[in-house]
Amino acid sequence: MSNKINWDFVERRGKKDGYYAVWKPYGIPEIIDPYKSVFADVDVMPKWEIPEKVAVSTAITGAFFGKNSNPNQLVDNESIVKSAEECLDAGATTVHLHARDKNGFNILDADLFRSIVDPLREKHPEALIDGCMVATRQEEWENMNTVLERKTLDAVPVNTLAAFNGDSMFVKPPHVMIEKTRRIQEAGLKVELAVYTDADIDNAKRYLIDTGLLKKPYVWVLLPALPGCSPMHNPNQMISGLRRMVETIYDIDSDSRIMVCGAGRASSYLTMLAMLMGLHVRVGMEDTIYKWPHKNDLIKSNLERFLATKELAKFAGREIMSQSEYAEWLGVSPRSVRV
């Protein structure tokens, strides 16, 4: 027995009052009425304000991971197209694309982008497609402009960061952020603010929002948990880190659209947290190689990740946003008007 408890007093109170709980149910015949109180006309358990529809983007492949990291990683464009088709066929809201050269490296090539997107457009004319176009040399900048002129894509991320991303320095200078944003909007496409840290959010605010350049609605794509980004090395970091990023964005504009990428080790747990917070999600093989944070199991396919997320949405009582509904959410006009 604990020697810190006053057992004599406990015994005296027990002899005087008895050993039973004090309970006076005022709401008989209901013990707990889930709908109302007998004392006031109030909703005692009001519904949460969680959007029923959730946009689920599938990021097919990216610039970060190759087959050395995950043998299942897609590094040829034929496989990228096939995987994107599988996800759209299964009901994915949208897909996010990169192009790879013949050696399997990420490349910004206008013709390669068209060779990937055109087959998807033919089969899924309502689907909106976004793709990452980070120009790392002047030739790629010109290719980006060609993609914009052709309106190959519907939305394009603008990375507002300066970070050591893994073992690489990834910096988007302010003049590049600004000019890229201008060109995307003038082409009639949607800018997605790709942010990896709290500082990136502030960069987007200073250079693109406070200047009046960026058009509403603001669409944010959050990419924490990768090396060099907002750290999420355990559940507490994941929860507090995502909350801080989201609160910072809503302080800028409460009508912001937020999509959270299941990135790094946080992977599917980050997707679950975002789903519970009423946010929208991006899953797939671009942002992580891991199925779960606490295991080394590797992702086998994008379809696998999308179907798992679809079940998660069902469990959370949310419905996958359709490809046609996504245009309104994203804040873009129908493609038939833009093309």
C-alpha positions in Angstrom: 0.0 0.0 0.0 1.1 3.6 -0.6 2.4 5.3 2.5 1.5 8.7 1.1 -2.3 8.1 1.5 -4.0 9.0 4.7 -5.7 5.6 5.1 -7.2 6.5 8.5 -9.1 9.4 7.0 -10.2 7.2 4.0 -11.6 4.7 6.4 -13.4 7.3 8.5 -15.0 8.8 5.4 -16.0 5.4 4.1 -17.7 4.5 7.4 -19.6 7.9 7.5 -20.6 8.3 3.8 -20.4 4.7 2.4 -18.5 3.5 -0.6 -20.5 4.6 -3.5 -20.5 7.4 -6.2 -22.7 10.5 -5.9 -25.0 10.5 -8.9 -28.2 12.5 -9.4 -29.6 12.0 -13.0 -31.7 15.0 -13.8 -32.5 14.0 -17.4 -34.4 10.8 -16.7 -35.4 8.7 -18.7 -32.2 9.5 -20.6 -28.9 9.3 -18.7 -27.1 11.2 -21.4 -29.3 12.7 -24.1 -27.1 13.1 -27.1 -29.4 15.7 -28.7 -30.5 18.2 -26.0 -30.3 19.3 -22.4 -33.3 19.4 -20.0 -32.0 22.8 -18.8 -31.6 24.6 -22.1 -32.4 24.3 -25.8 -28.8 23.7 -26.9 -27.1 21.1 -29.0 -25.0 19.2 -26.4 -22.8 17.4 -29.0 -22.7 19.6 -32.1 -21.3 18.3 -35.4 -17.7 19.2 -36.2 -17.1 21.5 -39.2 -15.3 19.0 -41.3 -15.7 19.2 -45.1 -17.4 16.0 -46.3 -15.5 16.0 -49.6 -11.7 15.5 -49.6 -9.5 16.0 -52.5 -7.0 13.2 -52.9 -4.1 13.9 -55.3 -1.7 11.1 -56.3 1.9 12.2 -56.9 3.1 9.5 -59.3 6.9 10.1 -59.2 9.2 13.0 -58.4 12.7 14.4 -58.4 13.8 12.9 -55.0 13.7 9.1 -55.1 15.0 6.6 -57.6 15.2 2.8 -57.7 18.2 2.7 -55.3 15.8 4.0 -52.7 12.8 1.9 -53.7 13.0 -0.7 -56.5 9.3 0.0 -57.2 9.9 3.7 -58.0 8.7 4.8 -61.4 11.5 6.2 -63.6 10.3 5.7 -67.1 7.5 7.8 -68.6 5.5 4.8 -69.9 5.2 3.5 -66.4 4.3 7.0 -65.1 1.4 7.2 -67.5 0.1 3.7 -66.6 0.3 4.4 -62.9 -1.5 7.8 -63.3 -4.3 6.0 -65.4 -4.7 3.4 -62.7 -5.2 6.0 -60.0 -7.6 8.1 -62.1 -9.6 5.0 -63.0 -9.9 4.1 -59.3 -11.3 7.6 -58.5 -8.3 9.8 -57.6 -9.3 13.4 -57.7 -6.2 14.5 -59.5 -2.6 13.4 -60.3 0.6 15.3 -59.9 3.3 14.5 -62.4 7.1 14.8 -63.1 8.9 13.8 -66.3 12.0 11.7 -66.4 14.7 11.5 -69.0 16.1 8.3 -70.6 18.4 7.9 -67.6 15.6 8.2 -65.2 16.4 11.6 -63.9 13.8 14.4 -63.3 13.7 16.8 -66.2 11.7 19.8 -67.3 11.0 18.9 -71.0 7.9 20.3 -72.7 7.6 17.5 -75.2 8.0 14.8 -72.5 5.3 16.5 -70.4 3.0 16.4 -73.3 3.7 12.8 -74.0 2.6 11.9 -70.5 -0.4 14.2 -70.2 -2.0 13.8 -73.6 -2.9 10.1 -73.1 -4.4 11.0 -69.7 -6.4 13.8 -71.2 -7.8 11.5 -73.9 -9.1 9.0 -71.3 -10.0 11.4 -68.5 -11.0 14.7 -70.1 -12.5 16.1 -66.9 -9.4 15.4 -64.8 -7.2 18.4 -63.8 -3.5 17.6 -63.9 -0.7 19.5 -62.2 3.0 19.0 -62.7 6.2 20.2 -61.0 8.3 22.5 -63.2 11.4 23.5 -61.3 13.8 25.1 -63.8 17.4 24.4 -62.8 18.9 26.0 -65.9 17.8 28.5 -68.5 16.9 25.8 -71.1 14.4 24.4 -68.6 13.0 27.8 -67.9 12.2 28.1 -71.7 10.7 24.6 -71.6 8.5 25.7 -68.7 7.2 28.6 -70.7 6.4 26.3 -73.6 4.4 24.0 -71.2 2.5 27.1 -70.0 1.8 28.4 -73.5 0.5 24.9 -74.6 -1.6 24.8 -71.4 -0.4 21.2 -71.0 -1.2 21.4 -67.3 -4.0 22.9 -65.2 -2.0 23.9 -62.1 1.7 24.4 -61.3 3.4 24.6 -57.9 5.6 27.5 -57.0 8.2 26.5 -54.4 8.8 29.4 -52.0 11.7 27.9 -50.2 15.4 28.0 -49.4 16.6 24.8 -47.8 19.1 21.9 -47.7 16.7 19.3 -49.0 18.4 16.1 -48.1 22.0 16.6 -49.3 21.0 19.2 -52.0 20.5 22.9 -51.7 17.1 23.9 -53.1 16.6 27.6 -53.4 13.9 29.5 -55.4 15.2 33.1 -55.5 12.5 35.8 -54.9 12.6 37.1 -58.5 12.1 33.5 -59.8 9.1 33.0 -57.5 7.6 36.3 -58.6 8.1 35.8 -62.4 7.0 32.2 -62.4 3.8 33.1 -60.5 3.1 35.9 -63.0 3.6 33.6 -66.0 1.5 30.8 -64.6 -1.4 33.1 -63.9 -1.2 34.8 -67.3 -1.4 31.4 -69.0 -4.7 30.9 -67.2 -3.4 28.2 -64.9 -3.5 27.9 -61.1 -0.6 28.6 -58.8 -0.1 26.1 -56.0 2.1 27.4 -53.1 4.5 24.5 -52.3 5.8 25.1 -48.8 8.2 22.8 -46.8 8.7 24.9 -43.7 7.1 27.8 -41.7 9.6 30.2 -43.4 8.3 29.2 -46.8 4.8 30.2 -45.8 6.2 33.6 -44.8 8.1 33.9 -48.1 4.8 33.3 -50.0 3.1 35.9 -47.9 5.8 38.6 -48.4 6.5 38.1 -52.1 3.3 36.8 -53.6 0.3 37.6 -51.4 1.1 40.9 -49.7 2.2 42.3 -53.1 -1.2 41.5 -54.5 0.3 39.3 -57.3 -1.3 36.0 -56.3 -5.0 35.6 -57.2 -7.4 34.0 -54.7 -8.3 31.3 -53.7 -4.8 30.6 -52.3 -3.9 26.9 -52.7 -1.2 25.5 -50.5 0.6 22.2 -50.8 2.4 21.3 -47.6 5.6 19.2 -47.8 7.0 18.8 -44.3 8.8 15.8 -42.9 11.4 15.5 -45.7 15.0 15.9 -44.7 15.7 19.7 -44.4 12.0 20.5 -44.1 9.9 21.0 -41.0 11.0 18.0 -38.8 8.5 15.3 -38.0 10.6 12.6 -36.3 7.9 11.5 -33.9 4.1 11.9 -33.4 4.4 15.0 -31.2 6.5 16.8 -33.8 4.1 15.8 -36.5 1.0 17.0 -34.7 2.4 20.3 -33.4 4.3 21.0 -36.7 1.3 20.5 -38.9 -0.9 22.5 -36.6 1.5 25.4 -36.6 1.8 25.4 -40.5 -1.9 25.3 -40.9 -2.6 28.0 -38.3 0.0 30.2 -39.9 -1.7 29.8 -43.3 -5.2 30.5 -41.9 -3.8 33.6 -40.2 -2.9 34.8 -43.7 -6.3 33.9 -45.2 -8.9 31.8 -43.6 -10.3 30.7 -46.9 -7.1 29.1 -48.0 -7.2 25.6 -49.6 -4.7 23.3 -48.0 -3.4 19.9 -49.3 -1.0 18.0 -47.1 1.5 15.6 -48.6 2.2 12.3 -46.8 5.9 12.9 -47.0 9.0 11.4 -45.5 8.8 9.0 -42.5 5.5 10.6 -41.4 3.9 9.2 -44.6 0.5 7.6 -44.0 0.3 9.0 -40.4 0.6 12.5 -41.7 -2.2 11.7 -44.2 -4.4 10.4 -41.4 -3.8 13.5 -39.3 -4.6 15.8 -42.3 -7.8 13.8 -43.0 -8.9 14.2 -39.4 -8.2 17.9 -39.4 -10.6 18.4 -42.4 -7.7 19.1 -44.8 -7.0 17.6 -48.2 -4.2 15.2 -49.0 -1.6 14.1 -51.5 -0.2 10.6 -51.5 2.1 8.5 -53.6 5.6 7.7 -54.6 7.0 11.2 -55.1 6.9 12.2 -51.4 8.0 9.1 -49.6 9.2 5.5 -50.0 7.6 4.3 -46.7 4.2 2.9 -46.0 4.3 3.7 -42.3 6.6 5.8 -40.0 7.5 2.9 -37.7 8.3 0.2 -40.3 10.6 -0.1 -43.3 8.0 -1.5 -45.6 8.3 0.2 -49.0 5.4 1.5 -51.2 4.7 -0.9 -54.0 2.5 1.3 -56.2 0.6 4.5 -56.3 -2.6 2.7 -56.7 -1.9 0.9 -53.4 -1.5 4.2 -51.7 -4.6 5.7 -53.2 -6.8 2.8 -52.4 -5.6 2.8 -48.8 -6.4 6.5 -48.6 -9.8 5.9 -50.0 -10.5 3.5 -47.2 -9.2 6.0 -44.7 -11.5 8.6 -46.1 -14.4 6.2 -45.8 -13.5 5.4 -42.2 -13.4 9.2 -41.5 -16.8 9.7 -43.0 -15.5 11.7 -45.9 -16.0 11.2 -49.6 -13.4 11.5 -52.4 -13.9 14.7 -54.3 -14.7 14.0 -57.9 -12.5 15.2 -60.8 -15.2 17.8 -61.9 -15.7 19.1 -58.3 -12.0 19.7 -58.0 -12.0 22.5 -60.5 -14.3 24.6 -58.3 -12.3 23.7 -55.2 -9.1 24.7 -57.0 -10.6 27.9 -58.2 -10.1 27.4 -62.0 -12.4 27.8 -64.9 -13.5 24.7 -66.9 -10.8 23.4 -69.1 -13.0 23.9 -72.2 -12.9 27.7 -71.5 -9.2 27.8 -71.0 -8.0 25.7 -74.0 
